[in-house]
Amino acid sequence: MELLFISGMSGAGKSVAMDILEDLNYYCVDNMPLKLIPTFFFFF
Protein backbone atom coordinates (compact mmCIF):
# COMPACT_ATOMS: atom_id res chain seq x y z
CA MET A 1 0.00 0.00 0.00
CA GLU A 2 1.22 3.46 -0.85
CA LEU A 3 0.43 6.66 1.02
CA LEU A 4 0.83 9.84 -0.99
CA PHE A 5 0.55 13.35 0.44
CA ILE A 6 -0.13 16.29 -1.83
CA SER A 7 0.38 19.73 -0.38
CA GLY A 8 0.71 23.23 -1.68
CA MET A 9 -0.61 26.73 -1.50
CA SER A 10 -4.05 27.81 -2.62
CA GLY A 11 -4.31 27.73 -6.41
CA ALA A 12 -1.31 25.42 -6.82
CA GLY A 13 -3.32 22.67 -8.55
CA LYS A 14 -3.94 20.25 -5.69
CA SER A 15 -7.51 19.59 -6.84
CA VAL A 16 -6.31 18.89 -10.37
CA ALA A 17 -3.70 16.46 -9.02
CA MET A 18 -6.36 14.71 -6.94
CA ASP A 19 -8.65 14.42 -9.97
CA ILE A 20 -5.85 12.79 -11.96
CA LEU A 21 -5.03 10.38 -9.11
CA GLU A 22 -8.69 9.41 -8.79
CA ASP A 23 -8.71 8.64 -12.52
CA LEU A 24 -5.74 6.34 -11.84
CA ASN A 25 -7.82 4.48 -9.18
CA TYR A 26 -6.28 6.12 -6.12
CA TYR A 27 -8.54 6.82 -3.15
CA CYS A 28 -8.30 10.53 -2.34
CA VAL A 29 -9.30 12.48 0.75
CA ASP A 30 -9.19 16.25 0.95
CA ASN A 31 -8.69 18.27 4.16
CA MET A 32 -8.08 15.37 6.54
CA PRO A 33 -6.97 16.43 10.05
CA LEU A 34 -3.49 15.17 10.91
CA LYS A 35 -4.77 13.24 13.93
CA LEU A 36 -6.96 11.08 11.67
CA ILE A 37 -4.18 9.98 9.30
CA PRO A 38 -3.10 6.93 11.39
CA THR A 39 -6.71 5.79 11.66
CA PHE A 40 -7.23 6.22 7.92
CA PHE A 41 -3.98 4.48 6.99
CA PHE A 42 -4.60 1.42 9.19
CA PHE A 43 -8.20 1.16 7.98
CA PHE A 44 -7.00 -0.17 4.61
C-alpha positions as CSV (number, residue, x, y, z in Angstrom):
1,M,0.0,0.0,0.0
2,E,1.2,3.5,-0.9
3,L,0.4,6.7,1.0
4,L,0.8,9.8,-1.0
5,F,0.6,13.3,0.4
6,I,-0.1,16.3,-1.8
7,S,0.4,19.7,-0.4
8,G,0.7,23.2,-1.7
9,M,-0.6,26.7,-1.5
10,S,-4.0,27.8,-2.6
11,G,-4.3,27.7,-6.4
12,A,-1.3,25.4,-6.8
13,G,-3.3,22.7,-8.6
14,K,-3.9,20.3,-5.7
15,S,-7.5,19.6,-6.8
16,V,-6.3,18.9,-10.4
17,A,-3.7,16.5,-9.0
18,M,-6.4,14.7,-6.9
19,D,-8.7,14.4,-10.0
20,I,-5.9,12.8,-12.0
21,L,-5.0,10.4,-9.1
22,E,-8.7,9.4,-8.8
23,D,-8.7,8.6,-12.5
24,L,-5.7,6.3,-11.8
25,N,-7.8,4.5,-9.2
26,Y,-6.3,6.1,-6.1
27,Y,-8.5,6.8,-3.2
28,C,-8.3,10.5,-2.3
29,V,-9.3,12.5,0.8
30,D,-9.2,16.3,1.0
31,N,-8.7,18.3,4.2
32,M,-8.1,15.4,6.5
33,P,-7.0,16.4,10.0
34,L,-3.5,15.2,10.9
35,K,-4.8,13.2,13.9
36,L,-7.0,11.1,11.7
37,I,-4.2,10.0,9.3
38,P,-3.1,6.9,11.4
39,T,-6.7,5.8,11.7
40,F,-7.2,6.2,7.9
41,F,-4.0,4.5,7.0
42,F,-4.6,1.4,9.2
43,F,-8.2,1.2,8.0
44,F,-7.0,-0.2,4.6
